[in-house]
């Protein structure tokens, strides 16, 4: 990419550097260059501390949004966001903790990633489910709240949920207060920015196992490489080829598996289909609930093992990805079998009951 014409000397635009100045990074991006890990970390450091001017921040995010971010740009930004996160302590080794947060930004089916978290926890995983409210009004926070989970529980209660129920809900706004500095700019821009990719990369307890659905297929290998760079023990990244940020029953799914090894980790990218996984092909949007009440009922029906087959199958294949990332199974077919057993025995229903009970108790 050629640099834009200068139309004369730039000296008239020169000014002293100031705290929070993003201009050095803007100049690099305008020239078509990418940021190094350290440059990205420095730029997002200014954003996360509230030092950056909103106009420069908007220009910075818009320039990044013109193309795919690089691994260094995402890893640097995620490192800063993790540093500023409000966390809670736990006796569980972070190498054993799983998250099932996705990027969003795709057509909404139902609360698949949250169901996958509960199923995985019921099978022995420790899940710190990172989530937020949704533009649809029936996101993970809304549904769990409707079911009786205290979604904004204190850190002490979250710790108990994770250690005793094997699953805790981490309400994103409570754990990423520094992100508020960018929120007015993001809302003004009105299009996805790099922050849409950062959420799943910034689990507040540094979960090193992840199942992440992304809203564009081009993000699958990218996010996998970023997770490898950030030291993930095991991760599964996926995009439904029908446009969903989930493992899908309606089309093929593009998958990237990340495994930690002595050389720093490996990434394997492949496609799978419902048929290869023993699942009947059904458009999952055909069962998307229309409102919060319907979403809550469908969620409960899945856990009660009485949901329509299409909802059950979507839950099974996404839970399988979570179980694979957790290291409980060796492949997706094995994960489907374990997930089905968890639903059939009522273990998943019991896990939700435990989460409701513990999250509602006093931290005193």
C-alpha positions, 0 to 999 in steps of 0.5 A: 500500500502506497503512502498517501500524498503529503501535498507539501511539508508536514512541518505545519502539522508538527506538535510536541508529543503529549501524554496519551499521544497515539500519533506515532502509531497512527502514522505507521498505520496510515503508511500501511504498516502493522504494529509490533507487539511492543507498539501495540502494547504501548498504544493500547496502554494509552487507551486503557488508561484513558490517556488517549484523545477520543478523536485519535482513538477513533482514527486508530480503531478505524485504521485497524479495522480496514484489515485483519489485525496481525498476531502481534497487534492482537497479542499486544492489545490482549496483554494490556487488557489482561493486565488491567482486568479485575480478577479473583483468586482461585486454587484452581491452576489456570492451566486447567481453567476453560472459557467458552466466550465467543466474539458475537457479531453473528446471527444469534441462535440461542445460548449455546456457548453458555450451555456448553460451559455448563455441560463441560463443567458437569463433565469435570472441567473448571469453567470461568465463563466470560460473558456479557449482555447482548444486543438481542436482550437474551444473551448469557447474562440475561438468561442466567439472571432469569434462571436465578444466577447472580451474574454480578457476584463478588470475586469471593462468590465467583471463586466458590462457584468455580471451585464447588460448582465447577463453573463461574460466570464472569460478567465482562463489564465488572472485570474490564473497567479499563475498557470503558475508556474506549466504549464511547468511541466504539459506540460512535463508530458503529462497526466492529473493531479490534475490541470485538476480538479482544473479549474472548482473549482476556478471560479475567482469571487467565483461563488457558483453555478456550473454546471460541466461536468467531464471526468471520472465517478469516479470524479462525487461524488468526485467533488460534495463532494469537492463543498459541502466542499467549500460551494457551494449553489447549484451544478450539477456535471455530466458525460455522460456514453458514455465518455463525460464530458457533459450531453449527448443524447447518453447514460445515464448520471451520476449526483450528485446534491449538495444542501446547508443546515444548516448541511453544504450541501447534495449530491444526486447521480443518473443516468438519460437517454435521454428518462427519460428527453423526449429527443431522443437518438442520438450520439452527436459526430455525429454532432461534428464540424470539425473546428472553422468556423463550430463550430461558425456556429453551435453555432449561429444556436442553438441560432437562434433556427434553429440547427439540433435537436441533437444539440438543444437537447444537448444544452437543457439538459446541459442548464437544468443542469445549470438552476437547479444549478442556482435555477431557476428550480427544476428539469431537465425536468423543465430546459429543458422547460425553455431552450426551451422557451429561444431559441424559443423567441430569448432571448438567441440570444439577450443575446449574442448580449448584451455580444458582445456589452458590452465586446467590449466597453471601460472601460474608 
